[in-house]
Amino acid sequence: MVKDEENNFLSVDVDASDKRILTVFTVNWIELEILKILEKSLEPVYKGEMITVLRDKHKSIANKPESSFYAIFDKLEKIEMIETNSIPGQGYKTFLEITERGQIELKRALFWGISSIFEGMTSQLIEVLNVVCVKTMGCLREMNFAVVSPNNPEFLVPEMCNHCVQSTDEDTQSRFNILLPFAKDLVVPYYQNIRSNPDDIPLKNDLLDRVMSVLALGFLEKNDSENYITEVFRILKPGGKVAFFELIEFESYLWESLKKLTHGFQIFIPEKGSGELIQFLPDKLKAKVVSVFGEENVKLIFLREIVCVLAIKQD
């Protein structure tokens, strides 16, 4: 979501059947922040306290006059996003509460924000996968290669990999797309699509030159993820490489909203499994891989929202 300038706006569609608003409602980031704070608060928020919270959290508006904040409160109340009330015993103080309409608009705005984040992450992931596949992993046509991802949509397979493989029976026999138990029934062209448990991948020891694991560890429980890394180590040839891609933590309120709105992200979220997507800080992910491959054989690559750990199975 845009938070750099007051005049940048976030557009949210409004149900055309709602006759109270005849045009598209537009909320700027400060107004969205107010709605977010009120939605998370267990009790009404005093106007003066809201101003203090906003100024402390966003230094770019620290010197904004109080009159400007009051104008924003008035606007939000006029369009029925919030309501103001006095609380008995609190003198002339007025308190802010989010309305049902405000909660609906906040959900729409967060849904838009989350979808934008994932669109950006997906585009970035595609680019990075191609770079890692070709340059870092050094994948070649004649190599045995496997891709593992939670739902295995085709976009999680490096584009260069499909260009490399071509559609020949010989190539198909050396390329594997491993579907974990909770994956949907999706297939990836030019690969053998095989189902597998994380602790028992049905491939021979020392078989693969390369493994690309994309957002797979994050859907596994702790024991399963450790067993899975061990299995990847087992099926790699000596000198073989693996790249583990996982999510780094990002703002909790976005993540909470994502979990509530997963109907819009089935392609990312499996129907079964642990039910939670674990987010990996780089050191946490590296430590998991190091425990199997050894410190000297593991390297971190930082990719903003995504972290990649490269590991080599020593000869």
C-alpha positions in Angstrom: 0.0 0.0 0.0 1.2 3.5 -0.8 2.2 5.4 2.3 4.7 8.0 1.1 2.6 11.0 0.2 -0.7 12.2 1.5 -2.0 12.7 -2.0 -1.5 9.2 -3.1 -4.8 7.3 -3.1 -6.1 3.8 -2.8 -9.2 3.2 -4.8 -11.9 0.8 -3.5 -15.0 -0.2 -5.4 -18.3 0.3 -3.8 -21.4 -1.8 -4.3 -23.4 0.0 -7.0 -26.6 -1.1 -5.2 -25.7 1.1 -2.2 -27.6 4.3 -3.0 -25.9 6.3 -0.2 -22.7 6.7 -2.3 -23.1 7.4 -6.0 -19.4 7.5 -6.9 -16.4 5.4 -6.4 -15.2 5.8 -2.8 -11.5 6.8 -2.6 -9.6 6.4 0.7 -6.1 7.9 1.2 -3.6 6.1 3.2 -4.1 8.1 6.4 -7.8 7.4 6.3 -7.1 3.7 5.8 -4.6 3.8 8.7 -7.4 5.2 10.9 -9.8 2.5 9.9 -7.2 -0.1 10.6 -6.4 1.2 14.1 -10.1 1.4 15.0 -10.8 -2.1 13.7 -8.1 -3.6 15.8 -9.0 -1.6 19.0 -11.2 -3.3 21.6 -12.7 0.0 22.6 -13.5 3.4 21.2 -10.4 5.6 20.6 -10.2 9.2 21.9 -9.6 11.6 19.0 -6.5 13.1 20.6 -5.0 9.7 21.2 -5.6 8.8 17.6 -3.7 11.9 16.4 -0.8 11.0 18.7 -0.7 7.4 17.5 -0.7 8.5 13.8 2.1 11.1 14.4 4.3 8.7 16.3 3.9 5.9 13.7 4.3 8.0 10.6 7.0 10.7 10.9 6.0 12.3 7.6 2.8 13.6 9.3 4.4 14.4 12.7 3.9 18.2 12.1 0.5 17.9 10.5 -1.9 20.4 12.3 -4.6 18.9 14.5 -7.2 20.7 12.4 -6.2 18.5 9.4 -6.8 15.4 11.4 -10.2 16.6 12.6 -11.1 17.3 9.0 -10.3 13.7 8.1 -12.4 12.4 11.1 -15.3 14.6 9.8 -15.0 13.2 6.3 -14.9 9.6 7.5 -17.9 10.2 9.7 -19.8 11.9 6.8 -19.4 8.9 4.5 -20.3 6.6 7.4 -16.9 4.9 7.8 -16.6 5.9 11.4 -18.9 7.3 14.1 -18.1 9.6 17.0 -19.6 9.3 20.4 -19.1 10.8 23.9 -18.6 8.5 26.8 -20.3 9.3 30.1 -17.8 10.6 32.7 -15.2 11.6 30.0 -16.3 15.3 29.9 -16.3 16.8 26.5 -14.0 14.2 24.9 -15.3 12.5 21.8 -14.3 9.0 20.8 -14.0 7.2 17.4 -15.4 3.8 16.4 -15.4 2.0 13.1 -18.8 1.3 11.6 -19.9 -1.8 9.8 -19.5 0.0 6.5 -16.0 1.0 7.5 -15.1 -2.6 8.3 -16.3 -3.7 4.8 -14.3 -1.0 3.1 -11.2 -1.8 5.2 -11.5 -5.5 4.2 -11.8 -4.5 0.5 -8.8 -2.2 0.8 -6.7 -4.9 2.5 -7.7 -7.4 0.0 -6.5 -5.1 -2.8 -3.3 -4.4 -0.9 -2.6 -8.1 -0.3 -3.3 -9.1 -3.9 -0.9 -6.3 -5.1 1.8 -7.6 -2.7 1.4 -11.2 -4.0 1.3 -10.1 -7.6 4.6 -8.3 -7.1 6.1 -11.2 -5.2 5.0 -13.6 -7.9 6.6 -11.5 -10.7 9.7 -11.2 -8.6 9.8 -14.9 -7.9 9.5 -15.8 -11.5 12.4 -13.5 -12.4 14.5 -14.8 -9.6 13.7 -18.5 -10.3 15.0 -18.0 -13.9 18.2 -16.3 -12.8 18.9 -18.9 -10.1 18.0 -21.8 -12.4 20.3 -20.9 -15.2 23.1 -18.9 -13.6 23.4 -20.0 -10.0 22.1 -23.6 -10.2 23.8 -24.1 -13.6 21.0 -26.3 -14.8 21.6 -27.9 -18.1 19.3 -29.9 -20.4 20.9 -33.2 -19.6 20.6 -32.9 -15.9 18.1 -34.7 -13.7 15.9 -32.0 -12.2 13.0 -31.8 -9.6 10.7 -29.0 -8.7 8.8 -29.1 -5.4 6.1 -26.5 -4.4 2.9 -26.6 -2.3 0.4 -26.4 -5.2 2.8 -26.8 -8.1 1.2 -24.2 -10.4 3.2 -23.9 -13.6 4.4 -20.4 -12.8 6.4 -21.7 -9.9 8.5 -23.7 -12.3 11.3 -21.6 -13.8 10.4 -20.6 -17.4 13.9 -21.4 -18.6 13.4 -24.9 -17.2 10.5 -25.6 -19.5 12.4 -24.1 -22.4 15.3 -26.4 -21.6 13.3 -29.5 -21.2 11.3 -29.6 -24.4 8.6 -32.2 -24.7 10.5 -35.4 -25.4 10.0 -38.7 -23.5 13.7 -38.7 -22.7 13.6 -35.4 -21.0 10.4 -36.2 -19.1 12.1 -39.2 -17.6 14.7 -37.0 -16.0 12.4 -34.2 -14.7 10.2 -34.6 -11.7 7.5 -32.4 -10.2 6.9 -33.5 -6.7 3.5 -32.9 -5.2 3.3 -33.0 -1.4 0.2 -34.7 0.1 -1.9 -31.5 0.4 -1.2 -30.3 -3.1 -4.1 -29.8 -5.5 -4.4 -32.0 -8.6 -2.2 -29.8 -10.8 0.4 -31.0 -13.3 3.3 -29.2 -14.8 4.1 -29.9 -18.5 7.3 -31.7 -19.4 7.6 -33.2 -15.9 6.7 -36.5 -14.3 4.2 -35.3 -11.7 4.6 -37.6 -8.7 2.9 -37.5 -5.3 5.1 -37.8 -2.2 5.2 -37.6 1.5 7.9 -35.2 2.8 9.6 -38.0 4.7 9.5 -40.5 1.8 10.1 -39.1 -1.7 9.8 -42.0 -4.1 13.1 -41.4 -5.9 16.4 -43.3 -5.7 19.4 -42.2 -3.7 21.9 -39.9 -5.5 19.5 -39.4 -8.5 19.1 -35.7 -9.1 21.5 -33.0 -10.2 19.2 -30.2 -9.1 16.2 -29.5 -6.9 14.2 -26.3 -6.8 11.9 -26.1 -3.7 9.5 -23.2 -3.9 7.4 -22.2 -0.8 7.3 -25.9 0.2 9.0 -25.9 3.6 6.6 -23.2 4.9 3.6 -25.5 4.6 5.2 -28.3 6.6 5.2 -28.9 10.3 8.6 -28.8 12.0 9.3 -32.5 11.9 8.1 -32.9 8.4 10.2 -29.9 7.2 13.3 -31.5 8.8 12.6 -34.8 7.2 11.9 -33.2 3.9 15.3 -31.5 3.8 16.9 -34.8 4.7 15.0 -36.5 1.8 16.2 -33.8 -0.6 19.8 -34.4 0.5 19.3 -38.2 -0.1 18.0 -37.9 -3.6 20.6 -35.4 -4.7 23.8 -36.7 -6.4 27.1 -35.8 -4.8 27.9 -32.3 -6.0 24.1 -31.7 -6.7 22.5 -28.4 -5.7 19.2 -27.4 -4.2 17.6 -24.0 -3.8 14.9 -23.5 -1.1 12.7 -20.4 -1.6 10.5 -19.3 1.3 8.6 -16.2 2.5 10.2 -13.8 5.0 7.9 -12.2 7.6 6.0 -9.1 6.5 3.5 -6.9 8.4 1.3 -9.0 10.7 -1.9 -7.3 9.8 -1.5 -8.1 6.2 -0.8 -11.7 7.0 -3.8 -11.9 9.3 -6.0 -10.5 6.5 -4.5 -12.9 4.0 -5.5 -15.9 6.2 -9.1 -14.5 6.3 -9.2 -13.9 2.6 -7.5 -17.0 1.2 -10.5 -17.6 -1.1 -8.7 -15.1 -3.4 -5.3 -17.0 -3.2 -6.1 -20.7 -3.7 -3.2 -20.9 -6.1 -0.8 -20.1 -3.1 -2.6 -21.7 -0.2 -3.1 -25.5 -0.1 -6.5 -26.9 1.1 -4.8 -29.2 3.6 -1.5 -29.5 5.4 -0.5 -27.6 8.5 -3.1 -24.8 7.8 -0.5 -22.2 8.4 2.2 -20.8 6.1 5.4 -20.5 8.2 7.4 -17.4 7.4 11.1 -17.8 7.6 13.5 -15.2 8.7 16.7 -15.8 6.7 18.8 -17.2 9.6 16.0 -19.5 10.7 15.7 -21.0 7.2 19.5 -21.3 6.8 19.8 -23.1 10.2 17.4 -25.7 9.0 19.3 -26.4 5.9 22.7 -26.2 7.6 21.6 -29.0 10.0 21.5 -31.4 7.1 24.0 -30.0 4.5 26.6 -28.5 6.8 27.6 -24.8 7.3 30.3 -24.7 4.6 27.8 -26.0 2.0 25.0 -23.4 2.5 24.6 -19.9 1.1 21.9 -17.2 1.7 20.4 -15.0 -1.0 18.2 -12.1 0.1 15.2 -11.3 -2.1 13.2 -8.7 -0.1 9.9 -10.6 0.7 11.5 -13.9 -0.2 14.7 -15.6 1.0 16.6 -18.2 -0.9 19.0 -20.8 0.6 21.3 -22.6 -1.8 23.0 -25.8 -0.7 25.4 -28.3 -2.2 25.7 -31.9 -1.4 29.5 -32.5 -1.0 31.1 -35.3 -3.1 
